[in-house]
């Protein structure tokens, strides 16, 4: 039920453009970009929580908001997006 409330609030966010290409700096908050970065770098939700001084459930809520705002379905796509936006770099 709570996930639906978060997603419905995000879906009605006027800052989110209608097209698929979304600029992370335009629609994501600083903390959302930080969560996106650490998830894209391979950290799990449980690992991210202590680093950001928050609970894993809170991090999961941020992940849900990020995926809704960016219209991205999975972690692999989030990682690709973060690399394209310069939030992280692929390891060589």
C-alpha positions in Angstrom: 0.0 0.0 0.0 2.8 2.5 0.9 4.6 1.8 -2.4 1.5 2.7 -4.3 1.2 6.0 -2.4 4.8 6.9 -3.1 4.5 6.0 -6.8 1.2 7.8 -7.2 2.8 11.0 -5.7 5.8 10.7 -8.0 3.6 10.1 -11.0 1.8 13.4 -10.5 5.1 15.3 -10.1 5.1 18.3 -12.6 8.9 18.3 -12.6 9.0 15.0 -14.5 8.9 15.5 -18.3 6.7 13.4 -20.5 9.5 12.1 -22.7 11.7 9.1 -21.9 15.0 10.9 -21.7 15.1 12.5 -18.2 18.0 14.6 -16.9 18.9 13.3 -13.4 19.9 16.7 -12.2 16.6 18.2 -13.2 14.3 15.7 -11.5 16.2 14.0 -8.8 17.1 15.5 -5.4 20.7 15.4 -4.2 20.0 12.4 -1.9 18.2 10.5 -4.7 21.3 11.1 -7.0 23.5 9.8 -4.2 21.4 6.7 -3.7 21.4 6.2 -7.5 25.1 6.5 -7.6 25.9 4.0 -4.8 23.3 1.5 -6.1 24.8 1.8 -9.6 28.2 1.1 -8.1 27.0 -2.2 -6.9 26.0 -1.6 -3.3 22.9 -3.4 -2.0 20.1 -1.6 -0.3 21.3 -3.0 3.0 24.9 -1.7 2.4 23.7 1.8 1.3 21.7 2.4 4.5 24.5 2.8 7.0 26.6 4.8 4.5 23.8 7.4 4.2 22.9 7.1 7.9 19.4 5.8 7.1 17.5 2.6 7.3 17.3 0.1 4.3 13.5 0.7 4.0 14.2 4.4 3.5 16.8 3.6 0.8 14.3 1.3 -0.8 11.7 4.1 -0.9 14.2 6.3 -2.5 15.0 3.6 -5.1 11.3 3.3 -5.9 11.0 7.1 -6.3 14.1 7.2 -8.6 12.8 4.4 -10.8 9.4 6.0 -11.1 10.8 9.5 -11.9 13.2 8.1 -14.5 10.8 5.5 -15.8 13.4 2.8 -15.3 12.4 -0.8 -14.4 15.5 -2.5 -13.0 18.9 -2.0 -11.4 20.8 -2.8 -14.6 19.0 0.0 -16.4 19.6 2.3 -13.4 23.3 1.5 -13.6 23.5 2.2 -17.3 21.6 5.5 -16.8 24.0 6.5 -14.0 27.0 5.9 -16.2 25.4 7.9 -19.1 24.7 10.8 -16.8 28.2 10.8 -15.3 27.0 9.9 -11.8 29.4 6.9 -11.8 32.0 5.4 -14.1 32.4 1.8 -15.3 35.3 0.0 -13.8 38.0 -0.9 -16.2 
